[in-house]
Amino acid sequence: MQVLKVSAGSRSAAVAGAIAGVVREHGRAEVQAIGAGAVNQAIKAVAIARTYLEVDGLDAICIPAFTDVDIGGEQRTALKFTVEPR
Amino acid sequence: MQVLKVSAGSRSAAVAGAIAGVVREHGRAEVQAIGAGAVNQAIKAVAIARTYLEVDGLDAICIPAFTDVDIGGEQRTALKFTVEPR
């Protein structure tokens, strides 16, 4: 399952659609964001995806965690959100 | 139960301690943030609070949602995070 990488410029509604699609197909989605702007777009997307998934009778929850990622040889701390039905 | 209001200047470790304390005492906590900097601190606090609550055998999940708040007579959209055991 691929990780959905969100940037500060990502449209949260578009990311929400992607999250809902991955949850429907794979049972869960992973979203990754680095920096306040990206984290804000990511969590707004999760809030919107919840409303999309409610239509399917899914009560989606979010599990935030820190994760280390390698960006061009540089170690960065990202926030990872796992989205899955409760 | 009071809402934990987080700002961009809040220390995420301190907020995490407050979240964990409220979840232990009341079974759930509500965290509110307005703006990218505040949302980033809030969600980092939830990620840290999860590690505190794991020590108590609690698998805490987060439910993000939009909420309208009144700030000095002005209507603003906040993000609200409900934190509770799965």
Backbone of each chain as nested JSON, in Angstrom:
{
  "chains": [
    {"id": "A", "residues": [
      {"number": 1, "name": "MET", "atoms": {"N": [0.845, -1.198, 0.0], "CA": [0.0, 0.0, 0.0], "C": [0.879, 1.246, 0.0]}},
      {"number": 2, "name": "GLN", "atoms": {"N": [0.603, 2.167, -0.927], "CA": [1.442, 3.357, -1.0], "C": [1.063, 4.386, 0.071]}},
      {"number": 3, "name": "VAL", "atoms": {"N": [2.05, 5.165, 0.47], "CA": [1.827, 6.233, 1.445], "C": [1.395, 7.494, 0.689]}},
      {"number": 4, "name": "LEU", "atoms": {"N": [0.339, 8.146, 1.149], "CA": [-0.118, 9.396, 0.55], "C": [0.699, 10.534, 1.152]}},
      {"number": 5, "name": "LYS", "atoms": {"N": [1.534, 11.162, 0.324], "CA": [2.387, 12.246, 0.823], "C": [1.706, 13.581, 0.575]}},
      {"number": 6, "name": "VAL", "atoms": {"N": [1.553, 14.352, 1.652], "CA": [0.812, 15.612, 1.589], "C": [1.79, 16.766, 1.787]}},
      {"number": 7, "name": "SER", "atoms": {"N": [1.641, 17.822, 0.984], "CA": [2.468, 19.021, 1.152], "C": [1.571, 20.179, 1.574]}},
      {"number": 8, "name": "ALA", "atoms": {"N": [2.193, 21.304, 1.926], "CA": [1.432, 22.484, 2.347], "C": [0.54, 22.991, 1.211]}},
      {"number": 9, "name": "GLY", "atoms": {"N": [0.919, 22.671, -0.041], "CA": [0.143, 23.121, -1.195], "C": [-0.904, 22.129, -1.659]}},
      {"number": 10, "name": "SER", "atoms": {"N": [-0.998, 20.972, -0.997], "CA": [-1.994, 19.967, -1.396], "C": [-3.405, 20.483, -1.122]}},
      {"number": 11, "name": "ARG", "atoms": {"N": [-4.339, 20.164, -1.997], "CA": [-5.748, 20.517, -1.75], "C": [-6.336, 19.462, -0.829]}},
      {"number": 12, "name": "SER", "atoms": {"N": [-6.858, 19.888, 0.319], "CA": [-7.307, 18.899, 1.304], "C": [-8.487, 18.068, 0.802]}},
      {"number": 13, "name": "ALA", "atoms": {"N": [-9.361, 18.661, -0.022], "CA": [-10.5, 17.892, -0.545], "C": [-10.018, 16.774, -1.47]}},
      {"number": 14, "name": "ALA", "atoms": {"N": [-8.988, 17.069, -2.279], "CA": [-8.445, 16.057, -3.19], "C": [-7.764, 14.938, -2.406]}},
      {"number": 15, "name": "VAL", "atoms": {"N": [-7.006, 15.323, -1.386], "CA": [-6.341, 14.313, -0.538], "C": [-7.398, 13.472, 0.177]}},
      {"number": 16, "name": "ALA", "atoms": {"N": [-8.482, 14.127, 0.616], "CA": [-9.569, 13.408, 1.3], "C": [-10.158, 12.328, 0.397]}},
      {"number": 17, "name": "GLY", "atoms": {"N": [-10.351, 12.665, -0.877], "CA": [-10.877, 11.688, -1.825], "C": [-9.939, 10.505, -1.977]}},
      {"number": 18, "name": "ALA", "atoms": {"N": [-8.63, 10.8, -2.018], "CA": [-7.626, 9.738, -2.141], "C": [-7.628, 8.857, -0.895]}},
      {"number": 19, "name": "ILE", "atoms": {"N": [-7.7, 9.478, 0.286], "CA": [-7.723, 8.716, 1.544], "C": [-8.938, 7.786, 1.561]}},
      {"number": 20, "name": "ALA", "atoms": {"N": [-10.108, 8.343, 1.248], "CA": [-11.343, 7.538, 1.274], "C": [-11.234, 6.372, 0.291]}},
      {"number": 21, "name": "GLY", "atoms": {"N": [-10.676, 6.633, -0.894], "CA": [-10.532, 5.577, -1.901], "C": [-9.625, 4.454, -1.421]}},
      {"number": 22, "name": "VAL", "atoms": {"N": [-8.502, 4.819, -0.815], "CA": [-7.546, 3.809, -0.335], "C": [-8.151, 3.015, 0.828]}},
      {"number": 23, "name": "VAL", "atoms": {"N": [-8.87, 3.703, 1.736], "CA": [-9.502, 2.993, 2.86], "C": [-10.545, 2.006, 2.325]}},
      {"number": 24, "name": "ARG", "atoms": {"N": [-11.342, 2.444, 1.353], "CA": [-12.364, 1.548, 0.783], "C": [-11.709, 0.324, 0.139]}},
      {"number": 25, "name": "GLU", "atoms": {"N": [-10.571, 0.543, -0.571], "CA": [-9.947, -0.544, -1.334], "C": [-9.064, -1.437, -0.469]}},
      {"number": 26, "name": "HIS", "atoms": {"N": [-8.3, -0.829, 0.458], "CA": [-7.295, -1.586, 1.215], "C": [-7.619, -1.728, 2.703]}},
      {"number": 27, "name": "GLY", "atoms": {"N": [-8.69, -1.056, 3.161], "CA": [-9.058, -1.176, 4.572], "C": [-8.36, -0.173, 5.464]}},
      {"number": 28, "name": "ARG", "atoms": {"N": [-7.308, 0.471, 4.938], "CA": [-6.648, 1.53, 5.697], "C": [-5.793, 2.37, 4.745]}},
      {"number": 29, "name": "ALA", "atoms": {"N": [-5.466, 3.586, 5.198], "CA": [-4.607, 4.474, 4.409], "C": [-3.533, 5.054, 5.31]}},
      {"number": 30, "name": "GLU", "atoms": {"N": [-2.378, 5.318, 4.716], "CA": [-1.31, 5.998, 5.459], "C": [-1.015, 7.33, 4.785]}},
      {"number": 31, "name": "VAL", "atoms": {"N": [-0.996, 8.383, 5.601], "CA": [-0.781, 9.736, 5.111], "C": [0.46, 10.286, 5.797]}},
      {"number": 32, "name": "GLN", "atoms": {"N": [1.335, 10.927, 5.038], "CA": [2.589, 11.441, 5.605], "C": [2.726, 12.927, 5.318]}},
      {"number": 33, "name": "ALA", "atoms": {"N": [3.153, 13.696, 6.316], "CA": [3.307, 15.139, 6.153], "C": [4.508, 15.63, 6.945]}},
      {"number": 34, "name": "ILE", "atoms": {"N": [5.226, 16.589, 6.364], "CA": [6.371, 17.191, 7.046], "C": [6.154, 18.702, 7.116]}},
      {"number": 35, "name": "GLY", "atoms": {"N": [6.142, 19.259, 8.318], "CA": [5.982, 20.704, 8.485], "C": [4.537, 21.069, 8.781]}},
      {"number": 36, "name": "ALA", "atoms": {"N": [4.367, 22.233, 9.445], "CA": [3.051, 22.642, 9.941], "C": [2.019, 22.789, 8.815]}},
      {"number": 37, "name": "GLY", "atoms": {"N": [2.415, 23.378, 7.697], "CA": [1.465, 23.596, 6.601], "C": [0.961, 22.279, 6.029]}},
      {"number": 38, "name": "ALA", "atoms": {"N": [1.882, 21.334, 5.868], "CA": [1.526, 20.018, 5.326], "C": [0.676, 19.232, 6.319]}},
      {"number": 39, "name": "VAL", "atoms": {"N": [1.049, 19.303, 7.598], "CA": [0.291, 18.585, 8.646], "C": [-1.142, 19.122, 8.703]}},
      {"number": 40, "name": "ASN", "atoms": {"N": [-1.279, 20.441, 8.576], "CA": [-2.609, 21.063, 8.601], "C": [-3.47, 20.562, 7.436]}},
      {"number": 41, "name": "GLN", "atoms": {"N": [-2.886, 20.539, 6.227], "CA": [-3.645, 20.052, 5.067], "C": [-4.005, 18.577, 5.239]}},
      {"number": 42, "name": "ALA", "atoms": {"N": [-3.063, 17.797, 5.8], "CA": [-3.282, 16.352, 5.967], "C": [-4.423, 16.081, 6.934]}},
      {"number": 43, "name": "ILE", "atoms": {"N": [-4.44, 16.791, 8.052], "CA": [-5.458, 16.476, 9.062], "C": [-6.822, 17.013, 8.633]}},
      {"number": 44, "name": "LYS", "atoms": {"N": [-6.823, 18.127, 7.887], "CA": [-8.095, 18.601, 7.315], "C": [-8.623, 17.557, 6.332]}},
      {"number": 45, "name": "ALA", "atoms": {"N": [-7.706, 16.969, 5.555], "CA": [-8.105, 15.927, 4.604], "C": [-8.7, 14.718, 5.328]}},
      {"number": 46, "name": "VAL", "atoms": {"N": [-8.119, 14.356, 6.466], "CA": [-8.645, 13.217, 7.238], "C": [-10.056, 13.544, 7.749]}},
      {"number": 47, "name": "ALA", "atoms": {"N": [-10.247, 14.788, 8.23], "CA": [-11.575, 15.198, 8.732], "C": [-12.61, 15.111, 7.607]}},
      {"number": 48, "name": "ILE", "atoms": {"N": [-12.216, 15.542, 6.392], "CA": [-13.147, 15.495, 5.247], "C": [-13.376, 14.036, 4.822]}},
      {"number": 49, "name": "ALA", "atoms": {"N": [-12.304, 13.233, 4.788], "CA": [-12.427, 11.822, 4.393], "C": [-13.379, 11.071, 5.318]}},
      {"number": 50, "name": "ARG", "atoms": {"N": [-13.374, 11.439, 6.603], "CA": [-14.31, 10.824, 7.554], "C": [-15.756, 11.001, 7.1]}},
      {"number": 51, "name": "THR", "atoms": {"N": [-16.076, 12.202, 6.6], "CA": [-17.451, 12.456, 6.151], "C": [-17.761, 11.64, 4.889]}},
      {"number": 52, "name": "TYR", "atoms": {"N": [-16.773, 11.46, 4.002], "CA": [-16.972, 10.631, 2.798], "C": [-17.223, 9.181, 3.213]}},
      {"number": 53, "name": "LEU", "atoms": {"N": [-16.46, 8.699, 4.192], "CA": [-16.536, 7.287, 4.577], "C": [-17.781, 6.986, 5.419]}},
      {"number": 54, "name": "GLU", "atoms": {"N": [-18.29, 8.027, 6.098], "CA": [-19.539, 7.847, 6.868], "C": [-20.687, 7.429, 5.953]}},
      {"number": 55, "name": "VAL", "atoms": {"N": [-20.659, 7.949, 4.715], "CA": [-21.696, 7.607, 3.727], "C": [-21.694, 6.099, 3.468]}},
      {"number": 56, "name": "ASP", "atoms": {"N": [-20.512, 5.485, 3.56], "CA": [-20.374, 4.033, 3.376], "C": [-20.578, 3.272, 4.694]}},
      {"number": 57, "name": "GLY", "atoms": {"N": [-20.992, 4.002, 5.736], "CA": [-21.199, 3.355, 7.027], "C": [-19.911, 3.073, 7.774]}},
      {"number": 58, "name": "LEU", "atoms": {"N": [-18.803, 3.718, 7.344], "CA": [-17.507, 3.509, 8.007], "C": [-17.215, 4.649, 8.985]}},
      {"number": 59, "name": "ASP", "atoms": {"N": [-16.894, 4.298, 10.232], "CA": [-16.506, 5.274, 11.247], "C": [-14.972, 5.266, 11.294]}},
      {"number": 60, "name": "ALA", "atoms": {"N": [-14.365, 6.161, 10.494], "CA": [-12.899, 6.15, 10.358], "C": [-12.247, 6.891, 11.505]}},
      {"number": 61, "name": "ILE", "atoms": {"N": [-11.172, 6.31, 12.016], "CA": [-10.393, 6.954, 13.056], "C": [-8.98, 7.196, 12.535]}},
      {"number": 62, "name": "CYS", "atoms": {"N": [-8.229, 8.013, 13.258], "CA": [-6.898, 8.436, 12.829], "C": [-5.9, 8.151, 13.95]}},
      {"number": 63, "name": "ILE", "atoms": {"N": [-4.763, 7.594, 13.584], "CA": [-3.709, 7.317, 14.56], "C": [-2.452, 8.079, 14.138]}},
      {"number": 64, "name": "PRO", "atoms": {"N": [-2.133, 9.172, 14.836], "CA": [-0.946, 9.951, 14.482], "C": [0.295, 9.392, 15.174]}},
      {"number": 65, "name": "ALA", "atoms": {"N": [1.422, 9.42, 14.462], "CA": [2.691, 8.956, 15.035], "C": [3.838, 9.665, 14.322]}},
      {"number": 66, "name": "PHE", "atoms": {"N": [4.958, 9.771, 15.01], "CA": [6.156, 10.338, 14.385], "C": [6.863, 9.242, 13.599]}},
      {"number": 67, "name": "THR", "atoms": {"N": [7.504, 9.631, 12.501], "CA": [8.279, 8.663, 11.732], "C": [9.467, 9.386, 11.093]}},
      {"number": 68, "name": "ASP", "atoms": {"N": [10.594, 8.697, 11.017], "CA": [11.777, 9.296, 10.396], "C": [11.783, 8.973, 8.916]}},
      {"number": 69, "name": "VAL", "atoms": {"N": [11.997, 9.997, 8.102], "CA": [12.056, 9.777, 6.662], "C": [13.354, 10.363, 6.11]}},
      {"number": 70, "name": "ASP", "atoms": {"N": [13.771, 9.827, 4.987], "CA": [14.986, 10.271, 4.315], "C": [14.576, 11.114, 3.11]}},
      {"number": 71, "name": "ILE", "atoms": {"N": [14.908, 12.425, 3.162], "CA": [14.577, 13.331, 2.05], "C": [15.898, 13.78, 1.427]}},
      {"number": 72, "name": "GLY", "atoms": {"N": [16.241, 13.195, 0.295], "CA": [17.483, 13.569, -0.384], "C": [18.713, 13.398, 0.492]}},
      {"number": 73, "name": "GLY", "atoms": {"N": [18.745, 12.29, 1.241], "CA": [19.904, 12.006, 2.082], "C": [19.859, 12.664, 3.447]}},
      {"number": 74, "name": "GLU", "atoms": {"N": [18.814, 13.507, 3.655], "CA": [18.689, 14.206, 4.943], "C": [17.597, 13.541, 5.774]}},
      {"number": 75, "name": "GLN", "atoms": {"N": [17.88, 13.321, 7.06], "CA": [16.909, 12.713, 7.979], "C": [15.912, 13.775, 8.435]}},
      {"number": 76, "name": "ARG", "atoms": {"N": [14.62, 13.527, 8.236], "CA": [13.585, 14.465, 8.692], "C": [12.548, 13.72, 9.519]}},
      {"number": 77, "name": "THR", "atoms": {"N": [11.916, 14.407, 10.443], "CA": [10.828, 13.801, 11.203], "C": [9.51, 14.183, 10.556]}},
      {"number": 78, "name": "ALA", "atoms": {"N": [8.765, 13.175, 10.174], "CA": [7.452, 13.392, 9.569], "C": [6.369, 12.958, 10.549]}},
      {"number": 79, "name": "LEU", "atoms": {"N": [5.151, 13.444, 10.297], "CA": [3.991, 12.903, 11.01], "C": [3.293, 11.949, 10.058]}},
      {"number": 80, "name": "LYS", "atoms": {"N": [2.951, 10.774, 10.585], "CA": [2.26, 9.761, 9.797], "C": [0.889, 9.565, 10.415]}},
      {"number": 81, "name": "PHE", "atoms": {"N": [-0.132, 9.563, 9.569], "CA": [-1.496, 9.333, 10.038], "C": [-2.011, 8.042, 9.436]}},
      {"number": 82, "name": "THR", "atoms": {"N": [-2.335, 7.097, 10.275], "CA": [-3.0, 5.895, 9.787], "C": [-4.498, 6.116, 9.916]}},
      {"number": 83, "name": "VAL", "atoms": {"N": [-5.218, 5.928, 8.82], "CA": [-6.673, 6.11, 8.821], "C": [-7.309, 4.755, 8.546]}},
      {"number": 84, "name": "GLU", "atoms": {"N": [-8.193, 4.332, 9.432], "CA": [-8.832, 3.023, 9.259], "C": [-10.169, 3.015, 9.985]}},
      {"number": 85, "name": "PRO", "atoms": {"N": [-11.053, 2.083, 9.642], "CA": [-12.322, 2.0, 10.363], "C": [-12.079, 1.647, 11.822]}},
      {"number": 86, "name": "ARG", "atoms": {"N": [-12.903, 2.207, 12.718], "CA": [-12.769, 1.928, 14.125], "C": [-12.987, 0.426, 14.356]}}
    ]},
    {"id": "B", "residues": [
      {"number": 1, "name": "MET", "atoms": {"N": [-16.684, 18.43, 30.735], "CA": [-15.264, 18.273, 30.395], "C": [-14.788, 19.484, 29.594]}},
      {"number": 2, "name": "GLN", "atoms": {"N": [-13.682, 20.062, 30.018], "CA": [-13.205, 21.252, 29.33], "C": [-12.441, 20.898, 28.047]}},
      {"number": 3, "name": "VAL", "atoms": {"N": [-12.488, 21.821, 27.096], "CA": [-11.769, 21.649, 25.835], "C": [-10.346, 22.174, 26.007]}},
      {"number": 4, "name": "LEU", "atoms": {"N": [-9.35, 21.403, 25.587], "CA": [-7.954, 21.841, 25.641], "C": [-7.671, 22.681, 24.4]}},
      {"number": 5, "name": "LYS", "atoms": {"N": [-7.443, 23.978, 24.601], "CA": [-7.203, 24.879, 23.473], "C": [-5.709, 25.011, 23.243]}},
      {"number": 6, "name": "VAL", "atoms": {"N": [-5.28, 24.713, 22.021], "CA": [-3.863, 24.699, 21.68], "C": [-3.559, 25.856, 20.739]}},
      {"number": 7, "name": "SER", "atoms": {"N": [-2.431, 26.541, 20.981], "CA": [-1.997, 27.607, 20.073], "C": [-0.686, 27.193, 19.409]}},
      {"number": 8, "name": "ALA", "atoms": {"N": [-0.246, 27.999, 18.454], "CA": [1.003, 27.704, 17.744], "C": [2.189, 27.732, 18.701]}},
      {"number": 9, "name": "GLY", "atoms": {"N": [2.042, 28.455, 19.81], "CA": [3.131, 28.563, 20.775], "C": [3.065, 27.54, 21.898]}},
      {"number": 10, "name": "SER", "atoms": {"N": [2.04, 26.684, 21.892], "CA": [1.914, 25.659, 22.941], "C": [3.043, 24.643, 22.815]}},
      {"number": 11, "name": "ARG", "atoms": {"N": [3.556, 24.178, 23.959], "CA": [4.559, 23.107, 23.941], "C": [3.816, 21.788, 23.789]}},
      {"number": 12, "name": "SER", "atoms": {"N": [4.178, 21.019, 22.752], "CA": [3.399, 19.809, 22.465], "C": [3.54, 18.764, 23.573]}},
      {"number": 13, "name": "ALA", "atoms": {"N": [4.7, 18.699, 24.23], "CA": [4.869, 17.715, 25.319], "C": [3.965, 18.06, 26.505]}},
      {"number": 14, "name": "ALA", "atoms": {"N": [3.82, 19.363, 26.795], "CA": [2.948, 19.782, 27.893], "C": [1.486, 19.492, 27.557]}},
      {"number": 15, "name": "VAL", "atoms": {"N": [1.093, 19.793, 26.324], "CA": [-0.281, 19.507, 25.896], "C": [-0.534, 18.0, 25.941]}},
      {"number": 16, "name": "ALA", "atoms": {"N": [0.479, 17.211, 25.549], "CA": [0.358, 15.744, 25.56], "C": [0.074, 15.241, 26.974]}},
      {"number": 17, "name": "GLY", "atoms": {"N": [0.769, 15.817, 27.953], "CA": [0.541, 15.431, 29.341], "C": [-0.882, 15.753, 29.78]}},
      {"number": 18, "name": "ALA", "atoms": {"N": [-1.374, 16.924, 29.344], "CA": [-2.745, 17.315, 29.682], "C": [-3.75, 16.37, 29.021]}},
      {"number": 19, "name": "ILE", "atoms": {"N": [-3.524, 16.043, 27.753], "CA": [-4.434, 15.126, 27.035], "C": [-4.484, 13.78, 27.761]}},
      {"number": 20, "name": "ALA", "atoms": {"N": [-3.306, 13.234, 28.067], "CA": [-3.246, 11.918, 28.715], "C": [-3.968, 11.956, 30.063]}},
      {"number": 21, "name": "GLY", "atoms": {"N": [-3.785, 13.048, 30.811], "CA": [-4.44, 13.182, 32.113], "C": [-5.956, 13.214, 31.99]}},
      {"number": 22, "name": "VAL", "atoms": {"N": [-6.46, 13.98, 31.011], "CA": [-7.917, 14.09, 30.826], "C": [-8.492, 12.745, 30.355]}},
      {"number": 23, "name": "VAL", "atoms": {"N": [-7.773, 12.046, 29.465], "CA": [-8.261, 10.744, 28.982], "C": [-8.319, 9.752, 30.146]}},
      {"number": 24, "name": "ARG", "atoms": {"N": [-7.272, 9.766, 30.979], "CA": [-7.257, 8.852, 32.132], "C": [-8.425, 9.14, 33.076]}},
      {"number": 25, "name": "GLU", "atoms": {"N": [-8.712, 10.456, 33.292], "CA": [-9.727, 10.832, 34.278], "C": [-11.145, 10.758, 33.737]}},
      {"number": 26, "name": "HIS", "atoms": {"N": [-11.322, 11.196, 32.473], "CA": [-12.683, 11.33, 31.937], "C": [-12.986, 10.334, 30.809]}},
      {"number": 27, "name": "GLY", "atoms": {"N": [-11.972, 9.555, 30.375], "CA": [-12.231, 8.574, 29.322], "C": [-12.056, 9.124, 27.925]}},
      {"number": 28, "name": "ARG", "atoms": {"N": [-12.009, 10.461, 27.8], "CA": [-11.743, 11.087, 26.508], "C": [-11.323, 12.53, 26.716]}},
      {"number": 29, "name": "ALA", "atoms": {"N": [-10.663, 13.083, 25.687], "CA": [-10.252, 14.479, 25.738], "C": [-10.632, 15.161, 24.433]}},
      {"number": 30, "name": "GLU", "atoms": {"N": [-10.933, 16.463, 24.521], "CA": [-11.199, 17.243, 23.311], "C": [-10.154, 18.346, 23.201]}},
      {"number": 31, "name": "VAL", "atoms": {"N": [-9.524, 18.415, 22.024], "CA": [-8.451, 19.373, 21.766], "C": [-8.905, 20.26, 20.612]}},
      {"number": 32, "name": "GLN", "atoms": {"N": [-8.704, 21.569, 20.749], "CA": [-9.146, 22.499, 19.711], "C": [-7.99, 23.358, 19.245]}},
      {"number": 33, "name": "ALA", "atoms": {"N": [-7.874, 23.552, 17.924], "CA": [-6.784, 24.352, 17.365], "C": [-7.288, 25.136, 16.157]}},
      {"number": 34, "name": "ILE", "atoms": {"N": [-6.798, 26.372, 16.032], "CA": [-7.144, 27.216, 14.883], "C": [-5.86, 27.646, 14.202]}},
      {"number": 35, "name": "GLY", "atoms": {"N": [-5.709, 27.32, 12.922], "CA": [-4.535, 27.715, 12.157], "C": [-3.492, 26.606, 12.109]}},
      {"number": 36, "name": "ALA", "atoms": {"N": [-2.657, 26.65, 11.063], "CA": [-1.714, 25.557, 10.785], "C": [-0.729, 25.318, 11.929]}},
      {"number": 37, "name": "GLY", "atoms": {"N": [-0.209, 26.4, 12.522], "CA": [0.775, 26.233, 13.587], "C": [0.17, 25.557, 14.814]}},
      {"number": 38, "name": "ALA", "atoms": {"N": [-1.049, 25.958, 15.149], "CA": [-1.743, 25.38, 16.302], "C": [-2.129, 23.925, 16.028]}},
      {"number": 39, "name": "VAL", "atoms": {"N": [-2.606, 23.655, 14.812], "CA": [-3.003, 22.288, 14.442], "C": [-1.786, 21.369, 14.503]}},
      {"number": 40, "name": "ASN", "atoms": {"N": [-0.654, 21.867, 14.037], "CA": [0.588, 21.066, 14.071], "C": [0.979, 20.722, 15.512]}},
      {"number": 41, "name": "GLN", "atoms": {"N": [0.929, 21.718, 16.4], "CA": [1.263, 21.446, 17.806], "C": [0.268, 20.466, 18.432]}},
      {"number": 42, "name": "ALA", "atoms": {"N": [-1.008, 20.629, 18.075], "CA": [-2.064, 19.776, 18.649], "C": [-1.883, 18.315, 18.23]}},
      {"number": 43, "name": "ILE", "atoms": {"N": [-1.598, 18.093, 16.96], "CA": [-1.534, 16.701, 16.493], "C": [-0.228, 16.046, 16.967]}},
      {"number": 44, "name": "LYS", "atoms": {"N": [0.848, 16.847, 17.087], "CA": [2.074, 16.308, 17.682], "C": [1.801, 15.914, 19.133]}},
      {"number": 45, "name": "ALA", "atoms": {"N": [1.016, 16.742, 19.833], "CA": [0.666, 16.428, 21.219], "C": [-0.127, 15.124, 21.303]}},
      {"number": 46, "name": "VAL", "atoms": {"N": [-1.026, 14.914, 20.357], "CA": [-1.817, 13.668, 20.363], "C": [-0.894, 12.464, 20.129]}},
      {"number": 47, "name": "ALA", "atoms": {"N": [0.07, 12.613, 19.201], "CA": [1.013, 11.512, 18.921], "C": [1.826, 11.176, 20.18]}},
      {"number": 48, "name": "ILE", "atoms": {"N": [2.24, 12.212, 20.916], "CA": [3.012, 11.992, 22.145], "C": [2.107, 11.396, 23.236]}},
      {"number": 49, "name": "ALA", "atoms": {"N": [0.882, 11.923, 23.356], "CA": [-0.059, 11.423, 24.374], "C": [-0.342, 9.934, 24.167]}},
      {"number": 50, "name": "ARG", "atoms": {"N": [-0.378, 9.506, 22.897], "CA": [-0.581, 8.075, 22.606], "C": [0.497, 7.224, 23.287]}},
      {"number": 51, "name": "THR", "atoms": {"N": [1.742, 7.704, 23.243], "CA": [2.83, 6.93, 23.853], "C": [2.684, 6.925, 25.379]}},
      {"number": 52, "name": "TYR", "atoms": {"N": [2.196, 8.035, 25.97], "CA": [1.971, 8.077, 27.423], "C": [0.884, 7.077, 27.806]}},
      {"number": 53, "name": "LEU", "atoms": {"N": [-0.188, 7.046, 27.008], "CA": [-1.356, 6.215, 27.344], "C": [-1.096, 4.733, 27.082]}},
      {"number": 54, "name": "GLU", "atoms": {"N": [-0.163, 4.449, 26.15], "CA": [0.2, 3.046, 25.883], "C": [0.756, 2.386, 27.144]}},
      {"number": 55, "name": "VAL", "atoms": {"N": [1.461, 3.191, 27.964], "CA": [2.03, 2.684, 29.219], "C": [0.906, 2.171, 30.139]}},
      {"number": 56, "name": "ASP", "atoms": {"N": [-0.273, 2.817, 30.027], "CA": [-1.442, 2.395, 30.82], "C": [-2.253, 1.319, 30.108]}},
      {"number": 57, "name": "GLY", "atoms": {"N": [-1.721, 0.826, 28.979], "CA": [-2.445, -0.202, 28.227], "C": [-3.583, 0.353, 27.393]}},
      {"number": 58, "name": "LEU", "atoms": {"N": [-3.579, 1.694, 27.184], "CA": [-4.643, 2.316, 26.386], "C": [-4.163, 2.576, 24.956]}},
      {"number": 59, "name": "ASP", "atoms": {"N": [-4.928, 2.102, 23.974], "CA": [-4.648, 2.347, 22.563], "C": [-5.522, 3.526, 22.136]}},
      {"number": 60, "name": "ALA", "atoms": {"N": [-4.971, 4.746, 22.255], "CA": [-5.77, 5.949, 22.006], "C": [-5.848, 6.256, 20.52]}},
      {"number": 61, "name": "ILE", "atoms": {"N": [-7.042, 6.628, 20.083], "CA": [-7.249, 7.041, 18.695], "C": [-7.729, 8.484, 18.685]}},
      {"number": 62, "name": "CYS", "atoms": {"N": [-7.685, 9.075, 17.502], "CA": [-7.985, 10.487, 17.337], "C": [-9.05, 10.64, 16.255]}},
      {"number": 63, "name": "ILE", "atoms": {"N": [-10.052, 11.467, 16.542], "CA": [-11.105, 11.73, 15.561], "C": [-11.11, 13.219, 15.265]}},
      {"number": 64, "name": "PRO", "atoms": {"N": [-10.602, 13.619, 14.08], "CA": [-10.573, 15.044, 13.735], "C": [-11.888, 15.477, 13.087]}},
      {"number": 65, "name": "ALA", "atoms": {"N": [-12.33, 16.686, 13.386], "CA": [-13.551, 17.23, 12.783], "C": [-13.463, 18.746, 12.78]}},
      {"number": 66, "name": "PHE", "atoms": {"N": [-14.18, 19.363, 11.865], "CA": [-14.257, 20.823, 11.838], "C": [-15.327, 21.274, 12.829]}},
      {"number": 67, "name": "THR", "atoms": {"N": [-15.101, 22.44, 13.413], "CA": [-16.108, 23.002, 14.309], "C": [-16.053, 24.524, 14.216]}},
      {"number": 68, "name": "ASP", "atoms": {"N": [-17.206, 25.164, 14.319], "CA": [-17.26, 26.627, 14.275], "C": [-17.137, 27.175, 15.685]}},
      {"number": 69, "name": "VAL", "atoms": {"N": [-16.253, 28.153, 15.84], "CA": [-16.097, 28.76, 17.159], "C": [-16.227, 30.278, 17.034]}},
      {"number": 70, "name": "ASP", "atoms": {"N": [-16.603, 30.893, 18.128], "CA": [-16.777, 32.342, 18.18], "C": [-15.586, 32.937, 18.927]}},
      {"number": 71, "name": "ILE", "atoms": {"N": [-14.764, 33.709, 18.202], "CA": [-13.592, 34.342, 18.825], "C": [-13.833, 35.85, 18.822]}},
      {"number": 72, "name": "GLY", "atoms": {"N": [-14.191, 36.385, 19.964], "CA": [-14.433, 37.834, 20.065], "C": [-15.483, 38.324, 19.088]}},
      {"number": 73, "name": "GLY", "atoms": {"N": [-16.567, 37.543, 18.92], "CA": [-17.656, 37.951, 18.032], "C": [-17.445, 37.564, 16.581]}},
      {"number": 74, "name": "GLU", "atoms": {"N": [-16.249, 37.0, 16.285], "CA": [-15.951, 36.606, 14.912], "C": [-16.065, 35.08, 14.777]}},
      {"number": 75, "name": "GLN", "atoms": {"N": [-16.701, 34.631, 13.706], "CA": [-16.875, 33.207, 13.454], "C": [-15.59, 32.642, 12.819]}},
      {"number": 76, "name": "ARG", "atoms": {"N": [-15.003, 31.618, 13.45], "CA": [-13.803, 30.994, 12.894], "C": [-14.018, 29.491, 12.807]}},
      {"number": 77, "name": "THR", "atoms": {"N": [-13.318, 28.86, 11.87], "CA": [-13.384, 27.403, 11.771], "C": [-12.167, 26.817, 12.482]}},
      {"number": 78, "name": "ALA", "atoms": {"N": [-12.433, 25.972, 13.463], "CA": [-11.363, 25.308, 14.208], "C": [-11.336, 23.834, 13.855]}},
      {"number": 79, "name": "LEU", "atoms": {"N": [-10.217, 23.201, 14.153], "CA": [-10.163, 21.743, 14.087], "C": [-10.277, 21.228, 15.511]}},
      {"number": 80, "name": "LYS", "atoms": {"N": [-11.147, 20.234, 15.685], "CA": [-11.359, 19.636, 16.99], "C": [-10.902, 18.183, 16.909]}},
      {"number": 81, "name": "PHE", "atoms": {"N": [-10.089, 17.768, 17.879], "CA": [-9.617, 16.383, 17.92], "C": [-10.195, 15.72, 19.158]}},
      {"number": 82, "name": "THR", "atoms": {"N": [-10.963, 14.698, 18.967], "CA": [-11.41, 13.893, 20.099], "C": [-10.414, 12.744, 20.272]}},
      {"number": 83, "name": "VAL", "atoms": {"N": [-9.885, 12.606, 21.47], "CA": [-8.922, 11.541, 21.754], "C": [-9.554, 10.596, 22.758]}},
      {"number": 84, "name": "GLU", "atoms": {"N": [-9.611, 9.323, 22.416], "CA": [-10.234, 8.338, 23.317], "C": [-9.674, 6.956, 23.042]}},
      {"number": 85, "name": "PRO", "atoms": {"N": [-9.813, 6.04, 24.002], "CA": [-9.341, 4.678, 23.755], "C": [-10.136, 4.047, 22.613]}},
      {"number": 86, "name": "ARG", "atoms": {"N": [-9.46, 3.221, 21.811], "CA": [-10.129, 2.553, 20.704], "C": [-11.208, 1.629, 21.274]}}
    ]}
  ]
}
